[in-house]
Structures are given as structure tokens and as C-alpha cells.
Amino acid sequence: VVVLADEYPTSDGRRISGPTEARPSRWTSDRLYADVMFHGPAWQGVKAIESTGRDGIIARLERLPADRFFDDAMVPNFVLDPVALDAAG
């Protein structure tokens, strides 16, 4: 779910818990992109997969520059970060 708003909502103080039965990941970002995913350098936003579990993962994502998406000197003004959305999804 993506909610666009002028400001962040007020937090109720709860934190998102990690995946059930979490264990260290066997995947490095280098192996992930070499063996599983097809993305070139401009789209490689997953920097680490720290743990995996029955119902999710904990990963570290990096925001990448979008100036390589287009041939001209224009820097796009995206409403949502396409690389972050791809890496998370």
C-alpha cells in the first residue's frame, strides 16, 4: 500500500517485528544479482539480505541515483522512487 500525503502519519509506537524463525541469509547481494535477479547496475538496490524466515526477510536497500534512466541531462522528478519500489517488491 502506498499512501501519498503532505506529512508522515503519527506513530502509535508499535514496531514491525522480524520474520518468524529468522536465520542469517545465505545470499549476498553480489550472488543475488549474479544468480537469481536480472537487474543491471542502475537497478541493484538490494545491498544486503540480513535474515530470512518463514514469512519474510530483513534486507538493507540503498537509494540509487535516477539520472542514469534517461539519455539527456534531465534529472527525473519521480513521485515514488522506482528503484526502491522494485527492490522492496
PDB file of N, CA, C and O in Angstrom:
ATOM      1  N   VAL A   1       0.850  -1.166   0.000  1.00  0.00           N
ATOM      2  CA  VAL A   1       0.000   0.000   0.000  1.00  0.00           C
ATOM      3  C   VAL A   1       0.895   1.228   0.000  1.00  0.00           C
ATOM      4  O   VAL A   1       1.817   1.328   0.809  1.00  0.00           O
ATOM      5  N   VAL A   2       0.631   2.145  -0.887  1.00  0.00           N
ATOM      6  CA  VAL A   2       1.349   3.414  -0.947  1.00  0.00           C
ATOM      7  C   VAL A   2       0.357   4.519  -0.642  1.00  0.00           C
ATOM      8  O   VAL A   2      -0.683   4.630  -1.291  1.00  0.00           O
ATOM      9  N   VAL A   3       0.685   5.339   0.352  1.00  0.00           N
ATOM     10  CA  VAL A   3      -0.157   6.470   0.712  1.00  0.00           C
ATOM     11  C   VAL A   3       0.643   7.732   0.469  1.00  0.00           C
ATOM     12  O   VAL A   3       1.719   7.908   1.041  1.00  0.00           O
ATOM     13  N   LEU A   4       0.126   8.617  -0.378  1.00  0.00           N
ATOM     14  CA  LEU A   4       0.781   9.891  -0.639  1.00  0.00           C
ATOM     15  C   LEU A   4       0.147  10.935   0.266  1.00  0.00           C
ATOM     16  O   LEU A   4      -1.076  11.069   0.303  1.00  0.00           O
ATOM     17  N   ALA A   5       0.974  11.676   0.995  1.00  0.00           N
ATOM     18  CA  ALA A   5       0.469  12.685   1.923  1.00  0.00           C
ATOM     19  C   ALA A   5       1.500  13.789   2.078  1.00  0.00           C
ATOM     20  O   ALA A   5       2.658  13.629   1.692  1.00  0.00           O
ATOM     21  N   ASP A   6       1.074  14.905   2.643  1.00  0.00           N
ATOM     22  CA  ASP A   6       1.978  16.032   2.865  1.00  0.00           C
ATOM     23  C   ASP A   6       2.907  15.808   4.045  1.00  0.00           C
ATOM     24  O   ASP A   6       3.954  16.449   4.136  1.00  0.00           O
ATOM     25  N   GLU A   7       2.539  14.904   4.956  1.00  0.00           N
ATOM     26  CA  GLU A   7       3.378  14.627   6.124  1.00  0.00           C
ATOM     27  C   GLU A   7       3.192  13.177   6.552  1.00  0.00           C
ATOM     28  O   GLU A   7       2.237  12.511   6.152  1.00  0.00           O
ATOM     29  N   TYR A   8       4.132  12.700   7.381  1.00  0.00           N
ATOM     30  CA  TYR A   8       4.045  11.332   7.880  1.00  0.00           C
ATOM     31  C   TYR A   8       2.915  11.222   8.898  1.00  0.00           C
ATOM     32  O   TYR A   8       2.661  12.182   9.625  1.00  0.00           O
ATOM     33  N   PRO A   9       2.227  10.076   8.973  1.00  0.00           N
ATOM     34  CA  PRO A   9       1.187   9.907   9.995  1.00  0.00           C
ATOM     35  C   PRO A   9       1.822   9.761  11.376  1.00  0.00           C
ATOM     36  O   PRO A   9       2.997   9.412  11.495  1.00  0.00           O
ATOM     37  N   THR A  10       1.049  10.026  12.400  1.00  0.00           N
ATOM     38  CA  THR A  10       1.516   9.868  13.770  1.00  0.00           C
ATOM     39  C   THR A  10       1.665   8.381  14.074  1.00  0.00           C
ATOM     40  O   THR A  10       0.786   7.582  13.752  1.00  0.00           O
ATOM     41  N   SER A  11       2.779   8.019  14.694  1.00  0.00           N
ATOM     42  CA  SER A  11       3.036   6.622  15.033  1.00  0.00           C
ATOM     43  C   SER A  11       2.322   6.249  16.325  1.00  0.00           C
ATOM     44  O   SER A  11       2.199   7.071  17.233  1.00  0.00           O
ATOM     45  N   ASP A  12       1.854   5.013  16.404  1.00  0.00           N
ATOM     46  CA  ASP A  12       1.262   4.531  17.652  1.00  0.00           C
ATOM     47  C   ASP A  12       2.315   3.875  18.540  1.00  0.00           C
ATOM     48  O   ASP A  12       1.981   3.339  19.597  1.00  0.00           O
ATOM     49  N   GLY A  13       3.575   3.909  18.129  1.00  0.00           N
ATOM     50  CA  GLY A  13       4.671   3.398  18.944  1.00  0.00           C
ATOM     51  C   GLY A  13       5.016   1.940  18.711  1.00  0.00           C
ATOM     52  O   GLY A  13       6.060   1.479  19.172  1.00  0.00           O
ATOM     53  N   ARG A  14       4.165   1.200  18.006  1.00  0.00           N
ATOM     54  CA  ARG A  14       4.469  -0.204  17.742  1.00  0.00           C
ATOM     55  C   ARG A  14       5.574  -0.314  16.702  1.00  0.00           C
ATOM     56  O   ARG A  14       5.718   0.553  15.840  1.00  0.00           O
ATOM     57  N   ARG A  15       6.343  -1.376  16.790  1.00  0.00           N
ATOM     58  CA  ARG A  15       7.397  -1.627  15.820  1.00  0.00           C
ATOM     59  C   ARG A  15       7.052  -2.888  15.040  1.00  0.00           C
ATOM     60  O   ARG A  15       6.402  -3.797  15.557  1.00  0.00           O
ATOM     61  N   ILE A  16       7.491  -2.928  13.807  1.00  0.00           N
ATOM     62  CA  ILE A  16       7.284  -4.118  12.988  1.00  0.00           C
ATOM     63  C   ILE A  16       8.261  -5.187  13.454  1.00  0.00           C
ATOM     64  O   ILE A  16       9.460  -4.931  13.574  1.00  0.00           O
ATOM     65  N   SER A  17       7.756  -6.368  13.714  1.00  0.00           N
ATOM     66  CA  SER A  17       8.638  -7.453  14.147  1.00  0.00           C
ATOM     67  C   SER A  17       9.279  -8.112  12.932  1.00  0.00           C
ATOM     68  O   SER A  17       8.797  -7.974  11.808  1.00  0.00           O
ATOM     69  N   GLY A  18      10.349  -8.815  13.173  1.00  0.00           N
ATOM     70  CA  GLY A  18      11.049  -9.511  12.098  1.00  0.00           C
ATOM     71  C   GLY A  18      10.313 -10.773  11.693  1.00  0.00           C
ATOM     72  O   GLY A  18       9.275 -11.104  12.266  1.00  0.00           O
ATOM     73  N   PRO A  19      10.847 -11.478  10.706  1.00  0.00           N
ATOM     74  CA  PRO A  19      10.196 -12.702  10.236  1.00  0.00           C
ATOM     75  C   PRO A  19      10.223 -13.813  11.288  1.00  0.00           C
ATOM     76  O   PRO A  19      11.119 -13.870  12.130  1.00  0.00           O
ATOM     77  N   THR A  20       9.229 -14.686  11.220  1.00  0.00           N
ATOM     78  CA  THR A  20       9.143 -15.833  12.116  1.00  0.00           C
ATOM     79  C   THR A  20      10.288 -16.799  11.814  1.00  0.00           C
ATOM     80  O   THR A  20      10.598 -17.062  10.652  1.00  0.00           O
ATOM     81  N   GLU A  21      10.910 -17.324  12.866  1.00  0.00           N
ATOM     82  CA  GLU A  21      12.021 -18.275  12.738  1.00  0.00           C
ATOM     83  C   GLU A  21      13.142 -17.711  11.865  1.00  0.00           C
ATOM     84  O   GLU A  21      13.658 -18.397  10.982  1.00  0.00           O
ATOM     85  N   ALA A  22      13.510 -16.464  12.120  1.00  0.00           N
ATOM     86  CA  ALA A  22      14.549 -15.797  11.325  1.00  0.00           C
ATOM     87  C   ALA A  22      15.904 -16.462  11.520  1.00  0.00           C
ATOM     88  O   ALA A  22      16.250 -16.911  12.612  1.00  0.00           O
ATOM     89  N   ARG A  23      16.650 -16.511  10.440  1.00  0.00           N
ATOM     90  CA  ARG A  23      18.017 -17.046  10.467  1.00  0.00           C
ATOM     91  C   ARG A  23      18.857 -16.217   9.494  1.00  0.00           C
ATOM     92  O   ARG A  23      18.304 -15.602   8.582  1.00  0.00           O
ATOM     93  N   PRO A  24      20.165 -16.188   9.669  1.00  0.00           N
ATOM     94  CA  PRO A  24      21.014 -15.413   8.747  1.00  0.00           C
ATOM     95  C   PRO A  24      20.820 -15.883   7.306  1.00  0.00           C
ATOM     96  O   PRO A  24      20.659 -17.074   7.043  1.00  0.00           O
ATOM     97  N   SER A  25      20.838 -14.939   6.397  1.00  0.00           N
ATOM     98  CA  SER A  25      20.655 -15.270   4.983  1.00  0.00           C
ATOM     99  C   SER A  25      21.925 -15.861   4.395  1.00  0.00           C
ATOM    100  O   SER A  25      23.033 -15.486   4.779  1.00  0.00           O
ATOM    101  N   ARG A  26      21.757 -16.777   3.471  1.00  0.00           N
ATOM    102  CA  ARG A  26      22.912 -17.329   2.749  1.00  0.00           C
ATOM    103  C   ARG A  26      23.226 -16.496   1.522  1.00  0.00           C
ATOM    104  O   ARG A  26      24.235 -16.738   0.860  1.00  0.00           O
ATOM    105  N   TRP A  27      22.382 -15.516   1.201  1.00  0.00           N
ATOM    106  CA  TRP A  27      22.541 -14.706  -0.001  1.00  0.00           C
ATOM    107  C   TRP A  27      23.312 -13.423   0.272  1.00  0.00           C
ATOM    108  O   TRP A  27      23.030 -12.709   1.234  1.00  0.00           O
ATOM    109  N   THR A  28      24.288 -13.138  -0.585  1.00  0.00           N
ATOM    110  CA  THR A  28      24.903 -11.812  -0.616  1.00  0.00           C
ATOM    111  C   THR A  28      24.270 -11.077  -1.792  1.00  0.00           C
ATOM    112  O   THR A  28      23.705 -11.707  -2.686  1.00  0.00           O
ATOM    113  N   SER A  29      24.362  -9.757  -1.795  1.00  0.00           N
ATOM    114  CA  SER A  29      23.767  -9.023  -2.918  1.00  0.00           C
ATOM    115  C   SER A  29      24.472  -9.377  -4.228  1.00  0.00           C
ATOM    116  O   SER A  29      23.824  -9.438  -5.273  1.00  0.00           O
ATOM    117  N   ASP A  30      25.778  -9.609  -4.192  1.00  0.00           N
ATOM    118  CA  ASP A  30      26.501  -9.992  -5.411  1.00  0.00           C
ATOM    119  C   ASP A  30      25.956 -11.297  -5.992  1.00  0.00           C
ATOM    120  O   ASP A  30      25.716 -11.393  -7.195  1.00  0.00           O
ATOM    121  N   ARG A  31      25.763 -12.298  -5.137  1.00  0.00           N
ATOM    122  CA  ARG A  31      25.248 -13.591  -5.603  1.00  0.00           C
ATOM    123  C   ARG A  31      23.786 -13.472  -6.037  1.00  0.00           C
ATOM    124  O   ARG A  31      23.373 -14.109  -7.006  1.00  0.00           O
ATOM    125  N   LEU A  32      23.011 -12.665  -5.327  1.00  0.00           N
ATOM    126  CA  LEU A  32      21.605 -12.473  -5.685  1.00  0.00           C
ATOM    127  C   LEU A  32      21.479 -11.969  -7.113  1.00  0.00           C
ATOM    128  O   LEU A  32      20.694 -12.508  -7.894  1.00  0.00           O
ATOM    129  N   TYR A  33      22.247 -10.935  -7.464  1.00  0.00           N
ATOM    130  CA  TYR A  33      22.143 -10.373  -8.813  1.00  0.00           C
ATOM    131  C   TYR A  33      22.827 -11.252  -9.861  1.00  0.00           C
ATOM    132  O   TYR A  33      22.402 -11.259 -11.017  1.00  0.00           O
ATOM    133  N   ALA A  34      23.855 -11.979  -9.497  1.00  0.00           N
ATOM    134  CA  ALA A  34      24.535 -12.851 -10.465  1.00  0.00           C
ATOM    135  C   ALA A  34      23.741 -14.132 -10.746  1.00  0.00           C
ATOM    136  O   ALA A  34      23.725 -14.615 -11.878  1.00  0.00           O
ATOM    137  N   ASP A  35      23.085 -14.680  -9.719  1.00  0.00           N
ATOM    138  CA  ASP A  35      22.458 -15.998  -9.846  1.00  0.00           C
ATOM    139  C   ASP A  35      20.937 -15.991 -10.000  1.00  0.00           C
ATOM    140  O   ASP A  35      20.375 -16.919 -10.582  1.00  0.00           O
ATOM    141  N   VAL A  36      20.268 -14.965  -9.492  1.00  0.00           N
ATOM    142  CA  VAL A  36      18.808 -15.007  -9.420  1.00  0.00           C
ATOM    143  C   VAL A  36      18.136 -13.861 -10.169  1.00  0.00           C
ATOM    144  O   VAL A  36      17.234 -14.090 -10.975  1.00  0.00           O
ATOM    145  N   MET A  37      18.562 -12.658  -9.912  1.00  0.00           N
ATOM    146  CA  MET A  37      17.889 -11.495 -10.492  1.00  0.00           C
ATOM    147  C   MET A  37      18.595 -11.042 -11.762  1.00  0.00           C
ATOM    148  O   MET A  37      19.764 -11.364 -11.973  1.00  0.00           O
ATOM    149  N   PHE A  38      17.903 -10.311 -12.590  1.00  0.00           N
ATOM    150  CA  PHE A  38      18.415  -9.925 -13.906  1.00  0.00           C
ATOM    151  C   PHE A  38      18.797  -8.454 -13.997  1.00  0.00           C
ATOM    152  O   PHE A  38      19.143  -7.989 -15.083  1.00  0.00           O
ATOM    153  N   HIS A  39      18.749  -7.720 -12.920  1.00  0.00           N
ATOM    154  CA  HIS A  39      18.913  -6.272 -12.945  1.00  0.00           C
ATOM    155  C   HIS A  39      20.341  -5.837 -13.259  1.00  0.00           C
ATOM    156  O   HIS A  39      21.308  -6.449 -12.804  1.00  0.00           O
ATOM    157  N   GLY A  40      20.452  -4.774 -14.043  1.00  0.00           N
ATOM    158  CA  GLY A  40      21.740  -4.138 -14.284  1.00  0.00           C
ATOM    159  C   GLY A  40      22.069  -3.194 -13.139  1.00  0.00           C
ATOM    160  O   GLY A  40      21.256  -3.032 -12.229  1.00  0.00           O
ATOM    161  N   PRO A  41      23.245  -2.564 -13.161  1.00  0.00           N
ATOM    162  CA  PRO A  41      23.709  -1.730 -12.054  1.00  0.00           C
ATOM    163  C   PRO A  41      22.751  -0.612 -11.641  1.00  0.00           C
ATOM    164  O   PRO A  41      22.668  -0.295 -10.455  1.00  0.00           O
ATOM    165  N   ALA A  42      22.030  -0.010 -12.577  1.00  0.00           N
ATOM    166  CA  ALA A  42      21.133   1.100 -12.241  1.00  0.00           C
ATOM    167  C   ALA A  42      19.950   0.659 -11.380  1.00  0.00           C
ATOM    168  O   ALA A  42      19.297   1.492 -10.751  1.00  0.00           O
ATOM    169  N   TRP A  43      19.671  -0.647 -11.348  1.00  0.00           N
ATOM    170  CA  TRP A  43      18.511  -1.156 -10.612  1.00  0.00           C
ATOM    171  C   TRP A  43      18.893  -2.070  -9.453  1.00  0.00           C
ATOM    172  O   TRP A  43      18.017  -2.738  -8.902  1.00  0.00           O
ATOM    173  N   GLN A  44      20.148  -2.128  -9.065  1.00  0.00           N
ATOM    174  CA  GLN A  44      20.576  -3.041  -7.999  1.00  0.00           C
ATOM    175  C   GLN A  44      20.503  -2.349  -6.642  1.00  0.00           C
ATOM    176  O   GLN A  44      21.524  -1.948  -6.083  1.00  0.00           O
ATOM    177  N   GLY A  45      19.286  -2.214  -6.118  1.00  0.00           N
ATOM    178  CA  GLY A  45      19.047  -1.514  -4.862  1.00  0.00           C
ATOM    179  C   GLY A  45      19.151  -2.378  -3.620  1.00  0.00           C
ATOM    180  O   GLY A  45      19.202  -1.841  -2.514  1.00  0.00           O
ATOM    181  N   VAL A  46      19.187  -3.704  -3.761  1.00  0.00           N
ATOM    182  CA  VAL A  46      19.345  -4.583  -2.597  1.00  0.00           C
ATOM    183  C   VAL A  46      20.828  -4.637  -2.261  1.00  0.00           C
ATOM    184  O   VAL A  46      21.630  -5.122  -3.059  1.00  0.00           O
ATOM    185  N   LYS A  47      21.196  -4.142  -1.087  1.00  0.00           N
ATOM    186  CA  LYS A  47      22.603  -4.129  -0.686  1.00  0.00           C
ATOM    187  C   LYS A  47      22.953  -5.278   0.245  1.00  0.00           C
ATOM    188  O   LYS A  47      24.110  -5.694   0.299  1.00  0.00           O
ATOM    189  N   ALA A  48      21.977  -5.798   0.979  1.00  0.00           N
ATOM    190  CA  ALA A  48      22.232  -6.942   1.861  1.00  0.00           C
ATOM    191  C   ALA A  48      20.907  -7.606   2.204  1.00  0.00           C
ATOM    192  O   ALA A  48      19.893  -6.932   2.386  1.00  0.00           O
ATOM    193  N   ILE A  49      20.922  -8.914   2.291  1.00  0.00           N
ATOM    194  CA  ILE A  49      19.800  -9.666   2.840  1.00  0.00           C
ATOM    195  C   ILE A  49      20.308 -10.204   4.165  1.00  0.00           C
ATOM    196  O   ILE A  49      21.111 -11.136   4.206  1.00  0.00           O
ATOM    197  N   GLU A  50      19.831  -9.608   5.243  1.00  0.00           N
ATOM    198  CA  GLU A  50      20.395  -9.899   6.556  1.00  0.00           C
ATOM    199  C   GLU A  50      19.837 -11.169   7.181  1.00  0.00           C
ATOM    200  O   GLU A  50      20.575 -11.932   7.803  1.00  0.00           O
ATOM    201  N   SER A  51      18.530 -11.402   7.018  1.00  0.00           N
ATOM    202  CA  SER A  51      17.949 -12.630   7.560  1.00  0.00           C
ATOM    203  C   SER A  51      16.709 -13.008   6.761  1.00  0.00           C
ATOM    204  O   SER A  51      16.089 -12.174   6.101  1.00  0.00           O
ATOM    205  N   THR A  52      16.371 -14.287   6.841  1.00  0.00           N
ATOM    206  CA  THR A  52      15.164 -14.796   6.189  1.00  0.00           C
ATOM    207  C   THR A  52      14.385 -15.626   7.204  1.00  0.00           C
ATOM    208  O   THR A  52      14.956 -16.148   8.162  1.00  0.00           O
ATOM    209  N   GLY A  53      13.092 -15.742   6.987  1.00  0.00           N
ATOM    210  CA  GLY A  53      12.250 -16.536   7.876  1.00  0.00           C
ATOM    211  C   GLY A  53      11.091 -17.122   7.105  1.00  0.00           C
ATOM    212  O   GLY A  53      11.015 -16.996   5.883  1.00  0.00           O
ATOM    213  N   ARG A  54      10.182 -17.766   7.829  1.00  0.00           N
ATOM    214  CA  ARG A  54       9.033 -18.401   7.178  1.00  0.00           C
ATOM    215  C   ARG A  54       8.126 -17.397   6.483  1.00  0.00           C
ATOM    216  O   ARG A  54       7.500 -17.726   5.476  1.00  0.00           O
ATOM    217  N   ASP A  55       8.047 -16.183   7.002  1.00  0.00           N
ATOM    218  CA  ASP A  55       7.066 -15.232   6.487  1.00  0.00           C
ATOM    219  C   ASP A  55       7.661 -13.881   6.094  1.00  0.00           C
ATOM    220  O   ASP A  55       6.949 -12.877   6.059  1.00  0.00           O
ATOM    221  N   GLY A  56       8.959 -13.849   5.801  1.00  0.00           N
ATOM    222  CA  GLY A  56       9.534 -12.580   5.353  1.00  0.00           C
ATOM    223  C   GLY A  56      11.044 -12.564   5.416  1.00  0.00           C
ATOM    224  O   GLY A  56      11.686 -13.558   5.753  1.00  0.00           O
ATOM    225  N   ILE A  57      11.593 -11.414   5.083  1.00  0.00           N
ATOM    226  CA  ILE A  57      13.042 -11.213   5.124  1.00  0.00           C
ATOM    227  C   ILE A  57      13.334  -9.845   5.728  1.00  0.00           C
ATOM    228  O   ILE A  57      12.466  -8.974   5.784  1.00  0.00           O
ATOM    229  N   ILE A  58      14.555  -9.676   6.171  1.00  0.00           N
ATOM    230  CA  ILE A  58      15.078  -8.367   6.559  1.00  0.00           C
ATOM    231  C   ILE A  58      16.197  -8.073   5.571  1.00  0.00           C
ATOM    232  O   ILE A  58      17.170  -8.823   5.481  1.00  0.00           O
ATOM    233  N   ALA A  59      16.056  -6.983   4.833  1.00  0.00           N
ATOM    234  CA  ALA A  59      17.056  -6.619   3.824  1.00  0.00           C
ATOM    235  C   ALA A  59      17.417  -5.150   3.973  1.00  0.00           C
ATOM    236  O   ALA A  59      16.623  -4.353   4.474  1.00  0.00           O
ATOM    237  N   ARG A  60      18.605  -4.801   3.539  1.00  0.00           N
ATOM    238  CA  ARG A  60      19.050  -3.409   3.511  1.00  0.00           C
ATOM    239  C   ARG A  60      19.021  -2.951   2.063  1.00  0.00           C
ATOM    240  O   ARG A  60      19.671  -3.542   1.200  1.00  0.00           O
ATOM    241  N   LEU A  61      18.261  -1.891   1.804  1.00  0.00           N
ATOM    242  CA  LEU A  61      18.125  -1.343   0.460  1.00  0.00           C
ATOM    243  C   LEU A  61      18.850  -0.012   0.388  1.00  0.00           C
ATOM    244  O   LEU A  61      18.973   0.694   1.390  1.00  0.00           O
ATOM    245  N   GLU A  62      19.326   0.326  -0.793  1.00  0.00           N
ATOM    246  CA  GLU A  62      20.028   1.590  -0.995  1.00  0.00           C
ATOM    247  C   GLU A  62      19.287   2.406  -2.051  1.00  0.00           C
ATOM    248  O   GLU A  62      18.863   1.882  -3.081  1.00  0.00           O
ATOM    249  N   ARG A  63      19.145   3.683  -1.775  1.00  0.00           N
ATOM    250  CA  ARG A  63      18.549   4.584  -2.766  1.00  0.00           C
ATOM    251  C   ARG A  63      19.615   4.880  -3.812  1.00  0.00           C
ATOM    252  O   ARG A  63      20.717   5.314  -3.476  1.00  0.00           O
ATOM    253  N   LEU A  64      19.291   4.649  -5.063  1.00  0.00           N
ATOM    254  CA  LEU A  64      20.240   4.847  -6.156  1.00  0.00           C
ATOM    255  C   LEU A  64      19.859   6.078  -6.969  1.00  0.00           C
ATOM    256  O   LEU A  64      18.686   6.446  -7.017  1.00  0.00           O
ATOM    257  N   PRO A  65      20.839   6.722  -7.611  1.00  0.00           N
ATOM    258  CA  PRO A  65      20.526   7.902  -8.424  1.00  0.00           C
ATOM    259  C   PRO A  65      19.697   7.528  -9.647  1.00  0.00           C
ATOM    260  O   PRO A  65      19.889   6.471 -10.248  1.00  0.00           O
ATOM    261  N   ALA A  66      18.774   8.415 -10.002  1.00  0.00           N
ATOM    262  CA  ALA A  66      17.901   8.164 -11.151  1.00  0.00           C
ATOM    263  C   ALA A  66      18.383   8.873 -12.405  1.00  0.00           C
ATOM    264  O   ALA A  66      17.720   8.793 -13.439  1.00  0.00           O
ATOM    265  N   ASP A  67      19.505   9.556 -12.347  1.00  0.00           N
ATOM    266  CA  ASP A  67      19.971  10.321 -13.510  1.00  0.00           C
ATOM    267  C   ASP A  67      20.450   9.429 -14.651  1.00  0.00           C
ATOM    268  O   ASP A  67      20.669   9.916 -15.760  1.00  0.00           O
ATOM    269  N   ARG A  68      20.618   8.131 -14.396  1.00  0.00           N
ATOM    270  CA  ARG A  68      21.048   7.210 -15.459  1.00  0.00           C
ATOM    271  C   ARG A  68      19.875   6.630 -16.243  1.00  0.00           C
ATOM    272  O   ARG A  68      20.082   5.858 -17.178  1.00  0.00           O
ATOM    273  N   PHE A  69      18.656   6.988 -15.877  1.00  0.00           N
ATOM    274  CA  PHE A  69      17.479   6.435 -16.542  1.00  0.00           C
ATOM    275  C   PHE A  69      17.226   7.030 -17.919  1.00  0.00           C
ATOM    276  O   PHE A  69      16.573   6.401 -18.752  1.00  0.00           O
ATOM    277  N   PHE A  70      17.729   8.226 -18.168  1.00  0.00           N
ATOM    278  CA  PHE A  70      17.427   8.933 -19.406  1.00  0.00           C
ATOM    279  C   PHE A  70      18.709   9.391 -20.077  1.00  0.00           C
ATOM    280  O   PHE A  70      19.715   9.619 -19.405  1.00  0.00           O
ATOM    281  N   ASP A  71      18.684   9.525 -21.387  1.00  0.00           N
ATOM    282  CA  ASP A  71      19.874   9.911 -22.140  1.00  0.00           C
ATOM    283  C   ASP A  71      20.243  11.379 -21.988  1.00  0.00           C
ATOM    284  O   ASP A  71      21.426  11.719 -22.014  1.00  0.00           O
ATOM    285  N   ASP A  72      19.259  12.252 -21.830  1.00  0.00           N
ATOM    286  CA  ASP A  72      19.583  13.678 -21.754  1.00  0.00           C
ATOM    287  C   ASP A  72      19.977  14.057 -20.324  1.00  0.00           C
ATOM    288  O   ASP A  72      20.041  13.197 -19.446  1.00  0.00           O
ATOM    289  N   ALA A  73      20.233  15.315 -20.101  1.00  0.00           N
ATOM    290  CA  ALA A  73      20.719  15.792 -18.805  1.00  0.00           C
ATOM    291  C   ALA A  73      19.597  15.994 -17.791  1.00  0.00           C
ATOM    292  O   ALA A  73      19.857  16.379 -16.650  1.00  0.00           O
ATOM    293  N   MET A  74      18.361  15.740 -18.191  1.00  0.00           N
ATOM    294  CA  MET A  74      17.236  15.934 -17.284  1.00  0.00           C
ATOM    295  C   MET A  74      17.276  14.920 -16.139  1.00  0.00           C
ATOM    296  O   MET A  74      17.440  13.721 -16.364  1.00  0.00           O
ATOM    297  N   VAL A  75      17.125  15.410 -14.923  1.00  0.00           N
ATOM    298  CA  VAL A  75      17.001  14.522 -13.772  1.00  0.00           C
ATOM    299  C   VAL A  75      15.508  14.375 -13.493  1.00  0.00           C
ATOM    300  O   VAL A  75      14.832  15.374 -13.244  1.00  0.00           O
ATOM    301  N   PRO A  76      14.983  13.163 -13.529  1.00  0.00           N
ATOM    302  CA  PRO A  76      13.546  12.977 -13.355  1.00  0.00           C
ATOM    303  C   PRO A  76      13.085  13.355 -11.948  1.00  0.00           C
ATOM    304  O   PRO A  76      13.833  13.224 -10.979  1.00  0.00           O
ATOM    305  N   ASN A  77      11.869  13.815 -11.858  1.00  0.00           N
ATOM    306  CA  ASN A  77      11.263  14.163 -10.578  1.00  0.00           C
ATOM    307  C   ASN A  77      10.129  13.174 -10.315  1.00  0.00           C
ATOM    308  O   ASN A  77       8.957  13.489 -10.526  1.00  0.00           O
ATOM    309  N   PHE A  78      10.488  11.977  -9.854  1.00  0.00           N
ATOM    310  CA  PHE A  78       9.508  10.927  -9.599  1.00  0.00           C
ATOM    311  C   PHE A  78       8.748  11.199  -8.303  1.00  0.00           C
ATOM    312  O   PHE A  78       9.311  11.748  -7.356  1.00  0.00           O
ATOM    313  N   VAL A  79       7.488  10.822  -8.258  1.00  0.00           N
ATOM    314  CA  VAL A  79       6.708  10.895  -7.029  1.00  0.00           C
ATOM    315  C   VAL A  79       7.149   9.771  -6.092  1.00  0.00           C
ATOM    316  O   VAL A  79       7.252   9.976  -4.883  1.00  0.00           O
ATOM    317  N   LEU A  80       7.409   8.598  -6.640  1.00  0.00           N
ATOM    318  CA  LEU A  80       7.899   7.443  -5.884  1.00  0.00           C
ATOM    319  C   LEU A  80       9.215   6.988  -6.491  1.00  0.00           C
ATOM    320  O   LEU A  80       9.417   7.124  -7.698  1.00  0.00           O
ATOM    321  N   ASP A  81      10.101   6.458  -5.685  1.00  0.00           N
ATOM    322  CA  ASP A  81      11.408   6.006  -6.151  1.00  0.00           C
ATOM    323  C   ASP A  81      11.252   4.639  -6.828  1.00  0.00           C
ATOM    324  O   ASP A  81      10.985   3.650  -6.146  1.00  0.00           O
ATOM    325  N   PRO A  82      11.413   4.564  -8.155  1.00  0.00           N
ATOM    326  CA  PRO A  82      11.183   3.292  -8.852  1.00  0.00           C
ATOM    327  C   PRO A  82      12.157   2.192  -8.446  1.00  0.00           C
ATOM    328  O   PRO A  82      11.770   1.024  -8.412  1.00  0.00           O
ATOM    329  N   VAL A  83      13.399   2.526  -8.138  1.00  0.00           N
ATOM    330  CA  VAL A  83      14.374   1.503  -7.741  1.00  0.00           C
ATOM    331  C   VAL A  83      14.027   0.950  -6.361  1.00  0.00           C
ATOM    332  O   VAL A  83      14.102  -0.259  -6.144  1.00  0.00           O
ATOM    333  N   ALA A  84      13.650   1.816  -5.434  1.00  0.00           N
ATOM    334  CA  ALA A  84      13.270   1.355  -4.094  1.00  0.00           C
ATOM    335  C   ALA A  84      12.023   0.479  -4.154  1.00  0.00           C
ATOM    336  O   ALA A  84      11.950  -0.540  -3.467  1.00  0.00           O
ATOM    337  N   LEU A  85      11.053   0.861  -4.959  1.00  0.00           N
ATOM    338  CA  LEU A  85       9.846   0.041  -5.109  1.00  0.00           C
ATOM    339  C   LEU A  85      10.176  -1.324  -5.697  1.00  0.00           C
ATOM    340  O   LEU A  85       9.633  -2.338  -5.259  1.00  0.00           O
ATOM    341  N   ASP A  86      11.058  -1.353  -6.683  1.00  0.00           N
ATOM    342  CA  ASP A  86      11.454  -2.617  -7.296  1.00  0.00           C
ATOM    343  C   ASP A  86      12.211  -3.485  -6.298  1.00  0.00           C
ATOM    344  O   ASP A  86      11.954  -4.685  -6.201  1.00  0.00           O
ATOM    345  N   ALA A  87      13.144  -2.889  -5.555  1.00  0.00           N
ATOM    346  CA  ALA A  87      13.951  -3.652  -4.603  1.00  0.00           C
ATOM    347  C   ALA A  87      13.091  -4.223  -3.475  1.00  0.00           C
ATOM    348  O   ALA A  87      13.340  -5.332  -3.002  1.00  0.00           O
ATOM    349  N   ALA A  88      12.092  -3.477  -3.051  1.00  0.00           N
ATOM    350  CA  ALA A  88      11.235  -3.931  -1.956  1.00  0.00           C
ATOM    351  C   ALA A  88      10.210  -4.960  -2.400  1.00  0.00           C
ATOM    352  O   ALA A  88       9.680  -5.703  -1.574  1.00  0.00           O
ATOM    353  N   GLY A  89       9.926  -5.012  -3.698  1.00  0.00           N
ATOM    354  CA  GLY A  89       8.797  -5.802  -4.122  1.00  0.00           C
ATOM    355  C   GLY A  89       9.027  -7.073  -4.778  1.00  0.00           C
ATOM    356  O   GLY A  89       8.074  -7.760  -5.145  1.00  0.00           O
TER     357      GLY A  89
END
